[in-house]
Amino acid sequence: MRRGAVVFAASGLAAAVFLLACRAVARPMTSVQDAHTERIEVPSGSSVRSVARQLKDAGLIRSSACFYAAARFPAAALLLAGSARPFSLKSGIYQIDSSTPLAEIFAILTTGRQEYIKAVLPEGLTASKIAARLEELGVCAAADFASAVRSRELLERYQIPGDSLEGYLFPDTYFFTPAMEGAEVAACMTDNFFDRIRRIDAFSQMTPELLNKTVILASIVEREYRVDDEAPLIAGVFQNRLDGRIGLYSCATIEYIITEIEGRPHPDTITYDDLKLDSPYNTYKWAGLPPGPISNPGEVALKAAAEPAQTDYYFFRVADAESGRHHFSRTFSTHISEGYTFSTKK
C-alpha cells in the first residue's frame, strides 16, 4: 500500500487526528508583508508527491504529507483546501509566493495558471536582435535561438529555400515561458508568420521560391517605410527597379551589412564609402534582390511586397522627417533636384 494512503486505511480516529494536524499546518507560511516568491517548475509527468516536496523545500507549504493527502483524498481536500474536486496537476512553470493559502496553491497548479514572459518583438528586427532580446527577457539563450534560426530541420519543415529563418520570424507580442528551447521559440514565431500570410490572398498561390523573394523585398520595405499607406508605393518603386534590372539603392541594405555582417554600430548616416562595401547585400553595387531578408517584416510590409502599387515611380526620398512621409519621383534628375540625402532607420 502506498505510504500516502496509510492514514486513510487506518482507523477513523487515526484519520481524524491526522486531518486535524494537517489543518493546523495548512495556513499560509508567511504574512503578505513578509512573503517571498518562488519559481516552481512542474515538468510533464511529475508526481504529486514530487511537487509536494518541491513546495515544502521552497518554503511554500508546511507539510508535504498534508499536501499529498489533500491532493489524493476528497475528504482531506474538502477540509484542507475547501474543495472536494479531484486534483489534476498541470505541468508548467509557476510563480508562487509564501503568503498563498493552500486552497489557492491547489487552484494554481490545477488550472495551469503558468508564469509567462511577455515578449514584444516589433517589426524590422533582425534575428540577432530578437535573440538578444529573448535572452534579456529570460526566454532562451541567444546562442540557442541563433542556432535554431539556421536549423536545417526547421528550414526543411517550412520549405524555406535559404539558410536562415530570417524574414520568417513574425513580429508580434508573444507570451513565452522561461528557459524555452530556441527551436521551440523560432518555430512558434515561424508558425505565426505562415498563419498571418494565409490571411493575405496574394500569398495563396506562391511557391516557396516566390514567397522567399517576396519576403526579401518585404524585409527591405519594412526598413524603408514610415507611414503605412506609403509601403505599397515604396514596394512599387523597388518592383519597377527589379523589372528594369536597376539596383534597388536601398540604404537599409547598407545598414544591414554594417551592423549584421560587419558587426559595427548602427550608423547615423550612410557615407559614399559605405556604398562601395563589397557584399552581395549591397544594392547600390548589385542589381536585383540581396541573397536573403535583412529584417523580419510585419503584415504591412508583407502585403505591400506581395501587392506593390502600380506606378511609374523609380525614386523616393524623405520629404518630412517628423511625419516620415516620402516624396516619389519618376526621374533621377527630379530626385536629385529635390535634395536627396542618405538616411537610415534605426
Disulfide bonds with the S-S distance in Angstrom:
Cys22-Cys66 2.01
